[in-house]
């Protein structure tokens, strides 16, 4: 299969490599780009654990601290792997979404300090709110921004126009909505839309696809497994 991958470039390259291992070809069309912020070393005194809801949160964190002794509560496998690659040794994997991370954190945290949520500026505040209502001290720490693409790459636009693709992967409702705007007028009725969540699939309802498939779990591994199921 030839698959359009709409993730940010660094993550998209990783997925492309994984797809190639299974005989598939990826065409990268990043619809979101993280912009990490420079700044002083973070004051992490009193932090019991870091809540990481994306690999980008880990990438942003390591730019702002040399500490690797922090406990990381990661939302899923990809974030867990990024934390481990970055040198953190105490990493726990909630293997789900923000709701699953909140549930797991209530079991993992000893309530000895602050839970620091490293995130982007546009990240929803539901995780912090959920845990705060349960009596945990949560501090939101926005360390990066996410810029949306303003046009599709020329090779992606050409491949869509020529119906040279078999599928497209969408990893968030936001990227799905951006695709809907940027691909307006291009044929997509031959494509299988592979979505990381029902909310992502919902964001594509105004577009026409051959089929829409939703991953069994909201993570990259489940998205890759989905490729062999459609």
Residue, then its C-alpha position, 0 to 999 in steps of 0.5 A: x500500500x502507498x499511505x499518506x502520513x500526516x503526522x509531524x515530520x519526526x514522528x512521520x519518519x518513524x512511521x514510514x520506517x515501520x511501514x517499510x518493514x511491512x512492505x508499505x510505502x509512506x508519503x509524508x505530509x506533515x500537517x502539524x509542526x511543533x515549535x519548541x521554546x528555549x528558556x532557562x532550566x526548569x525548576x523541578x523542585x517539589x515535582x513528584x512526577x511528570x505527566x507526558x501526553x505526547x512524545x513532543x512533551x518529552x522532547x520539549x522537556x529534555x530541552x529545558x532540564x538535564x535531570x533524568x531522575x524524574x518519574x515519567x507518567x506517559x500516556x502510551x507506548x510512543x511517549x514511553x519509548x521517547x522518554x526511555x530513549x531520552x534517558x529517563x529510567x523510571x517511566x510508566x505507560x498508561x497505554x491509552x489516552x488522557x483519561x487512561x493516564x488520569x486513572x493510572x496516575x491516581x494509582x501511581x502517584x503518592x501525593x508527595x508533590x506536584x504532578x507536572x503536565x508538560x504539554x503544548x500551548x493548545x493542549x486541553x486542560x482536561x487531564x489537569x482538571x480531572x486529577x485536580x478534582x481528585x485532590x492531586x496538585x497538578x501544574x500545567x507546563x506549556x513548553x511548545x506550540x503547534x503550527x498548522x500547515x497552510x498547504x499540502x506538500x506538492x508531492x502529496x497534492x499530486x498523488x491525491x490528484x492522480x489517485x496514486x494513494x491507497x490510504x491516509x493516516x490521521x492521528x488527531x482530530x485537529x490534523x483531520x480537520x486541517x486535511x479537510x481544508x487543505x485537500x478540499x476539491x481533491x479526490x479522496x473517495x478511493x482512500x481508506x482513512x485510518x484514524x487513531x480515535x473515533x473523534x478523529x474519524x468524526x472530524x472527517x465526516x464531511x469528506x468522502x472516503x472508500x472506508x474509514x477505519x479506527x484503531x483499536x487503541x489510541x496509539x501508534x502501534x495500533x495504527x500500524x496494526x490497522x494497516x494489515x487489517x484493512 
